Amino acid sequence: MKTATSSFTAADVEEMVATRRDLHAHPELAFEEQRTSALVAEKLKALGLEMRTGVGRTGVLATVRGARAGRTVLLRADMDALPIQEENAVPYRSQTPGKMHACGHDCHTSVLLALARRFARERDTLRGAVKLCFQPAEETGGGAEAMIKDGVLEAPKPDAAFGIHVWQDLDLGTIGVTPGPMMAAVDEFTVTVTGKGAHAAMPHLGVDPVVCLAHVVTALQTIASRNVSPLESVVVSVTQLKAGSAFNIIPESAWLNGTVRVFDPTVWAGLPDRFERVVRGVCEALGCRVEIRYQRCNRPTVNDAGMAALARAAAVDVVGEANVVDGVRTMGGEDFSAFLARVPGCFIAVGSRNREKGLTWDHHHPRFDVDEASLEIGAEVLLRAARRFLDS
């Protein structure tokens, strides 16, 4: 499965797995990662690394400064879990009811700690600096921006950024490196429509916000089908509708909520205006007042072409040319995009699915779990990508 000689000892791999299982058993939600960040800080302190805690509220930042002058690379792992009740019957299952590492952030954190140990050993020969960013609150969004606000991209400023994500759509031993857009922007919208309540038998005496909201739902679909080129990928999904209190009452107001997803940054930039124009136009035509809340959650995750080429070369070293794929894209979002918007870099997908072991459940499922052999593979690819950048 691997073609390169591992940079990690058997003890390194054993600790990686043990750390992952410890974190998996003790999941913490966004901005609540107190135990997780304390564990990370303790391990980094033992390595004698320059370190800051409380970065972006619950994040941890460490820097390995090499003996030789050079550039700086940032490596990032997310730490937060999800509000899901785990259904796996494994020794390391979540011990916290209603919380679970169902997206692999426990894996990412253990991998980055393994890289911290490796780079700490190499300080005397290392060229440049490595910033190790343990980030809170990826699932809700906001963790990356909080760390950036607290100076994670300063002193020294990174020249490149890399991150990994275990990927259940790829088999173990496969690496996905996609230049350009890889993951979609995530926007959330809420629309409250206010009309005039009335008896359901006498709708002419009121202004029906339910009918108005139904037209809004339909009209919003024209953003993807008629406002944006069919060569671009755009999703507009209305996921919640709320109105009324009884079968014979036309309510005073109605409410909807949903999300917009898009890859292209230019299309993304124009979406709020298009959304508001459609919604306000329908509501005005049907005599209703409207309140719109349109929130940016994550930017598109766009990999720099040069950094993707470097990451691909590192992946080929590890798993071989035949096991490195591009075109790995999803309409899911990722707030590593906040780093990539400011620093050229690449987000790498690490295959973690193993059908023979039954490890096929997708991210955010209560039975999600990965083949832990993916940890060493991901660590090796990330290590080699960072080295390639620093030595280039």
N, C-alpha and C positions, 0 to 999 in steps of 0.2 A: 504493500500500500504506500509506503514511503520509499523514496529513492535516495534521499540524502541521509548522511550519518547524523544522528540526533545530537543537538547541542545540549540536551538535558540528560542528566543521569537518571538511573532508576529511582533513586531517592527523590530527585526533583519531581518526577512524574507521580510518585506515590504521594508526595506532599500536595501536589496540585489537585489530585483526586480527593484527598482527605479534606482539603480546604473547601473544595466545591461542595462536598457532602455536608460539612459543617454549616456553610452558608445556606444550603438548600433546606436544612432542617430548621433554620432560624430566619425565615423571610421577614423583611420589613418593607413597608410601603414608602412611596415617594416622600422625601424630606423627613422620614422617620428612621433613617438608617443609622441609628446610634450604635447598636451592637456591631453592625457590619463595619462602620468606619473606625470603631475602636479596635476591632480585630486587624483591619488593614494597617492602621497607624502603629499598632504594636509590632507587627511583622516588619514594617519599614524601619521603625526605630531600631530593631534588633540588627538591621543591616547597616546601621550608621548613616542613613541617608538624610540629606537636607529635606525637611518636611514641613508642611502646613496642614492643620486640620481646620474644620469649620469653614472651608472654602465653598461658597454657594450653599451655606447653611450646614450641610452634613457631608460635603465632599472632602476628599483628601488629595493633596498634591505633593509629590516628591520629585526631586531632581537629582539625577546622577550626572555629575560633571566629570568629564574625562580629563586625563592629564594633558591631552593634546588639544590645541585650539581647533575649532570647527563649527559646523552648523548645529542647530537644535531641532530635534524631532519630538513631537508630542504623541504619546500613545494613550488611548483612552479606553476605559472599561466602565460600564454602567453597573449600579449596585442594587437598584430597587426591585421589589417583587410586585405581585398583582393580588387584588382582592378576590381570590379564587380558593375554593375548598379542594385540596388535593385528594385524588382518588387512587394514587399509586400505592401499592402495598410493598414498599421498599424500606430497608432499615433507616434510610436517611430522609424519609418523608417529612413533610412540614409538621412541626410541633406546635404551630400557632394556628388555631382554628380560623378558617376564612382567609388565610394568606398563603401564597405559594409562589415559588420561583418557577413560573410557567412560561418564561421566555428566554431562559439561559443566562441571565445576568450573573448568577452564581458562577457559571463557567467562565464568563468574561473576566470577573474579578480575580478568580484563582489563576487564570492565565497571566494576567498582568502582574500579579504578585510573583509568579515564576520568572517573568522577565526582569522584575526588579532584582531578584536574587542573582540572575545571570549577569546583568549589567553592573551590579555592585562588585562582582568578582573581577570585572574587566576594566575597572576605573583607571588602572595604571596604563592601559594600552588604548583606552577608548578615545576616539576623536570626536570632539564636540560635546553635546549634552543631550540627555534624554529626560523629558518631562513625563512623569507617570501620573495620569489624571484619573482618579477614581470618582466617578460622577454620580450624584444622586438624581432621582426624579426624571428618568427618561420616559417612563410609561405615561406620566401625566404631561410631559413636556415642561420645560422651564429649568431643568437642572443644568443643562449646558449654558444657557444664558446667565444663570445665577453665578456659575463658576467664572464665566468670562467677565461679568461685572466685578467680581472679586479679584481679578487680575491674573487669571490662569494663563492668559496669552501675553504676559509681560515678564520681563526680567528673568530669563531671556525670552524674547519673542520667538515662538517656533517658526521654523522655515518649512515644515511639513507636518502633517498629522495623519495617523493611521489608526484604524480600529477594526475589530472583528465582530462577527455575530455568528453563533452557531445557527445552522440553517437546516430545518427539517424537510425542506423541499429538495435537498441534495443528499445523496448517499455518502456515508462515511468514506473519506479518502478523496472526495471531490472538493475543489475550491472554486468559488465563483468570484471573478474579478471583472467588473463591468465599467468601462470608461463612460463618462457622461452621466446622465440621470440614472439613478438606480432605485431610489425610493421616492415616493410622491410627497408633495407638500400636503399638510393637513390643516384645513380650515374648519371651524365649527360655526354654525349659524343658528340663531334663534329668532323666530318671527312671532310677534303677538299682534293679532288682528282684532280691532275693536269695532263693533257695529252698534246695533240697538236691539236689545232683547224684546221678545214678543211671544205671544201664544203660538204654538206650532200650527194651530189651525188657522191663524191669521197672519201669515208671513209678510203680507203687504204693509202691516203696521210697524214692522221692524226693518232692520238691515242685517241680513244673515251673515255672520262672520264665518260660519262653517262652509257655506257655499263659496265664499271668497277664498278661504283657505284651500279648498279643494282645487280651485282654479290656479292658485299660487303653486301648488304641488305640480300640477301638469305643466304650467308655464316654465317652471324652473328647469324642466328637462330639455327645453330648447337651448339652454346654454351649451350643453354638450352636442346636441344634434344640429343646431342651426347657427350658433354664435362662434363656435370654434372649429377650426379645420378638422375634417374627419381623419387626417393623418396624425392628429394630436390625441393623446389619451386624457380624457377628463371624465370624472365621475361626480355626479350630484345626487346624493342619497338623502331623502327625507326619512328619518328613522323613528320619529315620535310625533304623534298628533294627540292633542288634548282639547276637549271642549264639552260643555254641557253638564247638566246635573239630573235631567229627567227626560223621558221620551216625548213629553208634550210642551217643552220649553225651548224656544230658540234662544241660545245663550247670548250674553252681552259680548263675549270675547272668545277667541280660539287661539291655539298656540301650536307651533311646530318647532322641531329641532332636527338638525342633521349635519352632514359633513360634505365638503368639497375636496376632491383629490385631483392633483395634476402634477405632471413631471416638469413641463417646460417653465423656466423662471419668467419668461416674458408673458406667457399666457397667465401665469399665476398672478403677476403684478396687476393685471387688468380685471381679475375676477370680482373683487368687491364692488366695483362700479357697475359691472354687468348684472350682478346679483341684485343690487339695490334698484337699478332701473326696472328690471323685470317685476320685482315684488311691488314696488310703489306704483308702477303702471297698472297692474291688476287691481290693487286695492283702491286706487283712485277711480278706476272704471266702475267698480262695484260699490262705491260709496262708503268704504271703510277707512278708518284710521289705522296706521301701522307703526309699530316700533320694531326696528331691526337691530340685532346685535350680531356683528360679524367679527369673529376672532381668529387671528392667525395663531396656530399652534406650533407647526413646524414648517420650515422651508423645504423645498425639494432637496434631496440628498444627491449631490452632483459630484462625481469623482473626477478629479483632474486627470487629463489624458496621460500626462507624463508620469504622474505618481501611480496611475493604474498600470502603466507599462512596467514600472519598477516592481510593483506588488505582484504582477503576473510572473515576472522573472523569478521572484522569490518563491512563488507557489510552484512553478515548474521544477525548481530545485528540489522541492519537498515531495511532491506527489507525481511528478512527471507531466509532460505536455498533454497527454491524452486525458488527464484527469483535471485539467483546468478549463473552465468554461466561462464564456461571457454571456451577455444577454440575460443575466439574473436581475430581474426587475419585479417590483411589487408596488401596488397602490398603498401598501402600509407606509407609515411614516416613521421617522427616526430623528431624534434631535442632535445626533452627531452632525447633522446638517448645519448647525450653528457654527461649529468649528470649520467645516469645509467652506462655508461662505466667507471666511476670513483668512484661511490658510489652505494652500493647495494640499490635497491629500487623497486618501482612498479608503473606502469602507469595504471590507473583505468578507465574503460569505464562506463559512466553513461547514462543509457537509457533516451532519450529525445523525442522519437517519440510518437505522439498521433494521431491515425488514426481518432478517433471520432471528433477531432478538425481540421482535415485536415493538421496537422503538420507532414508531411511525406516527404517533400523535402529534398534531400540529401545535404551533405556538399558541398560548393562551387557552389551551385545553386542560381540564383537570387531570388528565393522564399524560401530559407532556413529560418527556424525559429524553435524554440524549445518550448516545454511545460515548462513554467517557474517553475513548481513544481519540476523540475529536479534540480534546484539550491539548494533548501533546502536538498534534498536527497544527492546530491553530496557533499555539505558542511558537512553534518553529517557523511558520510562515511570517508571523508578526515580527519575530526577532530578526529574520533574514531581510525583511523589507526595511526595517529600521537601519540595520547595518549597511545595506546597499545604499541607502540615502546618505548616511553619515560618511561613508567611505568614497562616495562619488565626487 
